[in-house]
């Protein structure tokens, strides 16, 4: 069972590095393979996720580069994620799930209808765009802390749309910001004593291995790969959320 968990963590790391959404793989496996409560499953997953995401971020930043404002956005998103993690018990899934499902369908339809969206570009960083991006990363950071699925995808979409830049540059920025959102939520979970550290550290090593492979996949495949991965994640997330709604 430990081997299955390690393989799942490595695969989740690869998915997170390419587009985000690795929690869709690792969290269900953790829930079925362990007897940990849900809070411990989410917290333990965060340790693996932050390790892999930070690793992928380092590789992409080194190879692609990110504007300096990315680090400011990372701080904003991290604080928002911590607040989101504190407020998780106040969010009613019956309200949030349909909203997220509608947003996902809108994202998928937009990307599918605009094949040139996310092609390589230098980006436009005006004052209004920088402010709008700050609001966007704060909202997405809070979402990651209290809900989470598809955070990386939402970050890539927001950064690409706001700055009119390529998917690969947005992916590099998103990994830095997503590392911070994972850290913000992880601090809250860690202080609550929810983390299974021996298991979390083993999963983190596997997640880093998968994330490194995923970062290299992004660099090799470019914007075309990220676009396909994004549409694929939209389909998977919509199916999962739709199923959750039917179960209720």
N, C-alpha and C positions, 0 to 999 in steps of 0.2 A: 504493500500500500504506500510505503514511503517512496518507492521508485515511481509509482504513478503520480504522486504529488509533485515530485521533482520534475518529471516530464511535463506535467501540466503547468508548472511555474515557468519552465523554460519557454514553452509555447506562448504563455501569457506575456512573457517579456518580449518575445518577437512581435506579437500583435501590438503591444503597447508602443513599441518603438516605431512601427510602421504607421499606425493611425490612432492608437488608443483603444481601450475596451478589453484589456487583458483580464480585468476582474470578472468578465462574463465567463471566462474559462476557469480561473483558479477558485473563485468563491464557491461555485456549485460543487467542485471536486472536494474542497475543504469541508463543506457542509455534509457531503455524503460519506467522506472517509474518516471523519473525526466526530467526537461527541462534544465538541466545543460549542458554547452558546453563540448566537449570531454575532453579538458584539465582539467576541474574541476572534471569530472567523474574519470579520471585516478588518479588525485591528491587525491581525497577523498577516492578512493579505496586503495591508498598507506597507508593512516592512519590506515585503518582497517587491511591491510596486515601486516604492521610492528608490530602492536600490537599482532596479533595472532602468527606471526612467532617468535617474541621475547619470547612470552609465551611458545611456543613449544620448542624453543631452551633451555630455562632455565630448563624445565623438562627433556629433553633428555641429556643435559650436566650433570645434577645432577645424572642421572641414568646410563648413558653410559660412559661419560667422553670424552674429546677431547684433542688432543695434543696441547701444548701451541702455536705452530705455527699457529693454527687456527685463533687466534686473530690478527696476522699479516696479514693473508689472508683477514680477515674481513675488515681491514683498506684499503688494496689495492683495494678490490672489491667495497667498499663504494665510494672511490674517483673515480674509473672508472665509477660507476653508475651515479654519479653526472655529470661527463663529458658527459656520454651518454644521460642524460636527457637534457643537454644543446644543444646537437647536434641532437636531435630527428627530428627537422624540415629539417635536411640535408639528412635524410635517405629516399630513395625512396622505397616504399613498393613493387613496381614491380620488384625490384632487390633483396631485402632482403627476401621476402616471399619464392621464389623458393629455395634459398639457405638453409633456415631453414627447409623447407619441406624435402629436400634431407638429411640433417643431422638427422632429426627425423627418416626417413626410415632406415638410416644406424644404428642408435642406436637400433631401434626395431629389426632389423634383427640380429644384433650382440647378443643382450640379448637372443632372442629366440633360436639362434643357440648354445649358450653356457650356458646350464642350471646350471653349477657350478659357473658361474661368480657372484661375490657378496656374496658368502658364507662366514661365519664368519672367520676372520683371524686377526692377530695382526698388520699386515701392515709392509711395508718396507719404511723407511724414510731416504734415502740417499740424499746427496747433490744435485745430478742431479734431483732426483724426487721432492725435495722441490722447486727447481727453476722452474721446469716444471709446478708444481701446481700453483706457483705464477703467471705465464703467463696465465694459464688456468682461474684462478679466476678473473684476470684482464679483460680478453676478455669476460667472462660470465657476469661480473659486468657491463661492458659497454653495453652489449646486454640487460640486465635487465633495464638499464636506458632509452634506446631508443626504445625498442621493448617489451621484457618481458615474453611472454608465455613460460612456461616450464623451467624457470630459475632453480628452485629447482631440477628438473630432470637432467638437464645438469650438475649441480654441483655434484650431487650424482654419476652420471656416470663418470665424470672426476676424482673425488677423489678416487672412487673405482678402476678405471683402473690404475691410477698413483701409488697409494700406495698399491695396491693389498690387500685391506682390505674388510671387510664385509659391506653390504648395511646399516646396522643399525648404525655403527660408522660413515660412510660417511653421513648418514642422519643427525646425530647430528652435524657434522661439517658444513654441508650445511645450516642448520637452522641458525647457528651463522653468517655465511657469508651472507646468504640471508637477515638477519635482517639488516646488514650493507648496502647492496645494496638498500634495501627499504629506509633506512635512507638517503643515499646519494641523491637518486632521490627526496625524500620527501622535503629535504632542498631546492632544486631548485624550486620545485613546490610551496612550502610554501612562499618563497621569492617573487614568482610571483603573490601571492594572489589568487591562484586557488582553495583553499580548502574550502569546505562547512563544517565548524567546528562542528556545532550542529549535523548535520547528521553523519559526520565522527566519532565523539566520540561515538554515539549510535551504529554504525556499529562495532566500535572497540571492544566494550564490548561483542557483539554477536560473533565476530570473535575469541576472546580469549577463549570463552566457547567452540566453535567448535575445536579450536586448541588444547586445553587441552585433549579433547576426542580423537583427532587424534594422539597426542603424545603417549597416552596410548595404542591406537590401534597398533601403530608401535612397541612399546615395547612388546606387547603381541603376535603380529603376526610374528615378526622377519624378517629376510631377505627374506623369501618366500613371505610374504605379500608385501614387498616393490617391489620385482621383478614383481609380478602380477600387482600392481598399476602402475609401470613404463610402462609396456607394454600397459596397458589400457590407460594411458595418451598419449602415442605415437599415438595410434589409434585415439583418440579424437582430438588431435592437428593436425594430418595429415588430418582428415576429415574437420576440420575448415579451415585450410590454403588452402586446395584444393578447398573448396567452395568459399573462398575469391578470389582465382585466376580465377575461372569460372565466378564470378560476374563481374570481370574486363574485 
